[in-house]
Amino acid sequence: MRHVFPCGTPALDFVGTLQERRATVPIERIGSPGLLDSWLVEAELLDERPASDHTDLRAALELREAIYLLVRARLIGSPLPAGAVTAVNRRAAGAPVAICLGPGGTSRSGTAAQALADLAREAIEIIAGRDAALLRECGRPDCTQVYLDRSRGGRREWCAMWTCGNRVKAAALRARRRQ
């Protein structure tokens, strides 16, 4: 499966693995250990599939939702939920992915738990750092993807122009033509 990475940061792309959160039936993109493995490799957190199991999947889903709760709190200006803080901190305390330098560049090896620890640490840096002020949620009503708005002027509206931006603009054009 090809996953999408519109945010430019793995921690926020990870949050986006549950798409359309407000829909009756959200779209789950890492609903099995195999899908989690493919996401971790496609996100370039690991070079090889870590052979995740259902325990790793449960940990990943718990981490994803904790990160989302923290990001959502930052977006609406509310206090950080204590349970989400505890879950992210617990995961961030784990061992990192091993990075090795070789003749062909770098290689990344480790387990799913190590990759999740790296995601948790990145999420902490975003939520607690200067980048928290750049957090935005996609402007397309059905999309709940969060991203960092690093655009000039800070006026980015969509998680990705090639998906949500095009859909919104096409819908607006169709509406104008109907009138």
Secondary structure, DSSP 8 states (H G I E B T S, - for coil): ------SSSHHHHHHTTEE-TTSSS-EES--SHHHHHHHHHHTTS-SS-----HHHHHHHHHHHHHHHHHHHHHHHT----HHHHHHHHHHHTS---EEEEETTEEEEE--HHHHHHHHHHHHHHHHHSGGGGGEEE-SSTT---EEE--SGGG---SS-IIIIIHHHHHHHHHHHHH-
